[in-house]
Amino acid sequence: MDNLFDRVAERRRQQFEQLTHSRFDVLVIGGGITGSGVAWQLARWGLRIALIEQSDYASGTSSRSSKMIHGGFRYLPHGEIRLVRQVSRERTRLRALMPHLISPLPMTIPAYQGGPFSLGTLSFGSWLYDHLSHIDRQFAHQRLSPQDVQARTPGITGENLAGGIAYYEFGGHDARINWAVVKTAEQLGALTVNYVRANLKESRLIPDGPSHVAVEDLFSGGTGIVEARLVVNAAGPWADLLDPEARLVRSRGIHLVFLRERFPLSYATILPTPENANIFAVPRGPITYLGTTDYPDHGAVDSPDLPLSDAQYLLNVANRLFPQAALKLQDIIAAWSGVRPLVAQDAGQKTDRLSRRDLIVAKPSMVTVLGGKFTGFRATGESVARTVLGRLGGIGTLPAREAIWGAPAAETLERLKQRTMDAFNGAGHWTDVMVQRYGALTPEWLRWAKQTGSDGLEPVSDGIPWLKAEIDWAVLREQALSLADVLIRRSGIAWLGGLSPERLKEVAQRTADRMRLLLDWSPEERDRQMALFYRTAYVDDVERFRQTL
Ligand SMILES: Cc1cc2nc3c(=O)[nH]c(=O)nc-3n(C[C@H](O)[C@H](O)[C@H](O)COP(=O)(O)OP(=O)(O)OC[C@H]3O[C@@H](n4cnc5c(N)ncnc54)[C@H](O)[C@@H]3O)c2cc1C
């Protein structure tokens, strides 16, 4: 397989050469969902765009979210009507744009006497939410009796239960959505490169351009200069490192993962707390995950902390509401932590009260975009594109139609699943996972898998929906370069796969052995990758939790 490594190295060499020897209209820094959305929206206008990401796409906050495409029901009591209206409508739009990646997520909110909200207030809020969202009737809210709530959420305490609300949000795999948006921008002509860092201290940003931005290729160690008329800073929680005037506050949110059989929910549930924190439990395939905390984070933004105290707090909330579950630290099989980039408002305001709105700060040489929600990325990208077009003036044709790379039309999704099912001898779960990952490209992926050798369609480890050929595809077709890229972001197997830490380690070893051949890793590099993955995926932290008495 050694010529495959040459292929990867050559692809990267060409990308870096193009990046440092072309003139761009806009250089977008940051390949999270915000930067990718900006690159997509700008590329629709026919502008020459470069998107660079210092690590992997979505490796920052955009793979560490609660994986909900939601309208922000909980922001209504804060009077955030405009934000809720905009973001809730985006849900429907995004679902239509990528039906393979985004699916309906039925939710339950139980209401308790003496709880933070009465059933009447929740009913009114849900009515308003439906109204603002223009949501399809089938997704409209319903009021639930205490018995209905208990039927939907087995094991929930019935003490003082007044009833509840059923409503809908949407869910998806954040990092795969991010990747689909990167590919969409690329298809429209943008140059998109990961593992390239911008160093603004060494750059010359010229008002009204062209600016010269110093960049480093972290894969080859090469350095160069990117010339662009305008720079967009979409560096999320790193934004103030690029623009010291950016008023940013970071807040940490962690999620804990349990096997579904250990925390058996059928519906996503909001867990009321006396302090009205935003805690919920989401069932998804083999797991239920519980999140999220919202604490100021002053730690290292490159690897957000996962403190034991955060985990204990979440367990206490869950056990108060689901006493029979009696969840323990030993039940946690996976976890992740992320940092919200929030726009600073009044001094001393608690982070869970800070608005999730975005803020676009346009200076003559750089446009900085701050805050926002994952769900709002398309609209944020559109607003930034308008600002950029105004600044550059007189360029851009009519924008290309909005369509996401690899998205099948909603009506062909079932047909696609049926065709894929044949390849997996009727295994429905695998079909769903594959179609979710590859969408309309699934047939092409299957052809590829068959060509990679007789074992391409075999799972990396018995029974898990992560196939050997997917490793090759991730490296050769999806710009993955590290173990964390493939196991956390391209496949989702690390956090969403329902594997115990021991099993995940075995899968990681096997994946690393295949990647070693593809990427020409030395034995030392393979070991370094493994150690890095255990740290990045919080495998070490979870093992520590499980050993805590
Ligand atoms: C715990 C938690 C749960 C959340 N849940 C939800 C949810 O369910 N739904 C929802 O809609 N929103 C949710 N959010 C919010 C959402 O995840 C974020 O708003 C969104 O992901 C931010 O994306 P971003 O692109 O701005 O930042 P990031 O994803 O962090 O991207 C910024 C990127 O810039 C790169 N970068 C930084 N500096 C440089 C440089 N010098 N050169 C090159 N690249 C650079 C970084 O490596 C990073 O990848 C949640 C957030 C958190 C923390």
The ligand as a Tripos MOL2 file, in Angstrom:
@<TRIPOS>MOLECULE
LIG
   53    58     1     0     0
SMALL
NO_CHARGES

@<TRIPOS>ATOM
      1 C1        -21.3250   21.4250   25.1170 C.3       1 LIG1
      2 C2        -21.9140   22.1330   23.9390 C.ar      1 LIG1
      3 C3        -23.1240   21.6950   23.4210 C.ar      1 LIG1
      4 C4        -23.6660   22.3530   22.3100 C.ar      1 LIG1
      5 N1        -24.8000   21.8430   21.7580 N.ar      1 LIG1
      6 C5        -25.3490   22.4320   20.6820 C.ar      1 LIG1
      7 C6        -26.4700   21.8540   20.0490 C.ar      1 LIG1
      8 O1        -26.9460   20.7880   20.4240 O.2       1 LIG1
      9 N2        -26.9840   22.5100   18.9780 N.ar      1 LIG1
     10 C7        -26.4750   23.6850   18.5250 C.ar      1 LIG1
     11 O2        -27.0320   24.2320   17.5880 O.2       1 LIG1
     12 N3        -25.3610   24.2270   19.0590 N.ar      1 LIG1
     13 C8        -24.7790   23.6180   20.1290 C.ar      1 LIG1
     14 N4        -23.6380   24.1310   20.6830 N.ar      1 LIG1
     15 C9        -23.0170   25.3030   20.0720 C.3       1 LIG1
     16 C10       -22.2020   24.9100   18.8400 C.3       1 LIG1
     17 O3        -21.5470   23.6860   19.0340 O.3       1 LIG1
     18 C11       -21.1930   25.9850   18.5190 C.3       1 LIG1
     19 O4        -21.8720   27.2180   18.4100 O.3       1 LIG1
     20 C12       -20.4620   25.7500   17.1970 C.3       1 LIG1
     21 O5        -19.9870   24.4230   17.0950 O.3       1 LIG1
     22 C13       -19.2980   26.7200   17.0680 C.3       1 LIG1
     23 O6        -18.6640   26.4730   15.8520 O.3       1 LIG1
     24 P1        -17.4130   27.3380   15.3890 P.3       1 LIG1
     25 O7        -17.0980   26.9360   14.0200 O.co2     1 LIG1
     26 O8        -17.6900   28.7690   15.6500 O.co2     1 LIG1
     27 O9        -16.2480   26.9270   16.3970 O.3       1 LIG1
     28 P2        -15.3040   25.6380   16.3030 P.3       1 LIG1
     29 O10       -16.0560   24.4310   15.9440 O.co2     1 LIG1
     30 O11       -14.5250   25.5750   17.5740 O.co2     1 LIG1
     31 O12       -14.3600   25.9630   15.0820 O.3       1 LIG1
     32 C14       -13.3050   26.9020   15.1570 C.3       1 LIG1
     33 C15       -12.1260   26.2770   14.4340 C.3       1 LIG1
     34 O13       -11.1170   27.2370   14.2060 O.3       1 LIG1
     35 C16        -9.8950   26.5500   14.1810 C.3       1 LIG1
     36 N5         -8.8040   27.5080   14.3760 N.ar      1 LIG1
     37 C17        -8.5450   28.2390   15.4820 C.ar      1 LIG1
     38 N6         -7.4430   28.9960   15.3010 N.ar      1 LIG1
     39 C18        -6.9710   28.7300   14.0550 C.ar      1 LIG1
     40 C19        -5.8620   29.1710   13.3040 C.ar      1 LIG1
     41 N7         -4.9710   30.0520   13.8110 N.pl3     1 LIG1
     42 N8         -5.6720   28.6820   12.0520 N.ar      1 LIG1
     43 C20        -6.5430   27.7750   11.5230 C.ar      1 LIG1
     44 N9         -7.6200   27.3140   12.2060 N.ar      1 LIG1
     45 C21        -7.8400   27.7860   13.4560 C.ar      1 LIG1
     46 C22       -10.0290   25.5720   15.3440 C.3       1 LIG1
     47 O14        -9.1150   24.4990   15.2490 O.3       1 LIG1
     48 C23       -11.4810   25.1470   15.2310 C.3       1 LIG1
     49 O15       -11.6480   23.9150   14.5370 O.3       1 LIG1
     50 C24       -23.0340   23.4830   21.7640 C.ar      1 LIG1
     51 C25       -21.8030   23.9020   22.2910 C.ar      1 LIG1
     52 C26       -21.2420   23.2170   23.3540 C.ar      1 LIG1
     53 C27       -19.9160   23.6310   23.8860 C.3       1 LIG1
@<TRIPOS>BOND
     1     1     2 1
     2     2     3 ar
     3     2    52 ar
     4     3     4 ar
     5     4     5 ar
     6     4    50 ar
     7     5     6 ar
     8     6     7 ar
     9     6    13 1
    10     7     8 2
    11     7     9 ar
    12     9    10 ar
    13    10    11 2
    14    10    12 ar
    15    12    13 ar
    16    13    14 ar
    17    14    15 1
    18    14    50 ar
    19    15    16 1
    20    16    17 1
    21    16    18 1
    22    18    19 1
    23    18    20 1
    24    20    21 1
    25    20    22 1
    26    22    23 1
    27    23    24 1
    28    24    25 2
    29    24    26 1
    30    24    27 1
    31    27    28 1
    32    28    29 2
    33    28    30 1
    34    28    31 1
    35    31    32 1
    36    32    33 1
    37    33    34 1
    38    33    48 1
    39    34    35 1
    40    35    36 1
    41    35    46 1
    42    36    37 ar
    43    36    45 ar
    44    37    38 ar
    45    38    39 ar
    46    39    40 ar
    47    39    45 ar
    48    40    41 1
    49    40    42 ar
    50    42    43 ar
    51    43    44 ar
    52    44    45 ar
    53    46    47 1
    54    46    48 1
    55    48    49 1
    56    50    51 ar
    57    51    52 ar
    58    52    53 1
@<TRIPOS>SUBSTRUCTURE
     1 LIG1         1 GROUP 0 **** ****
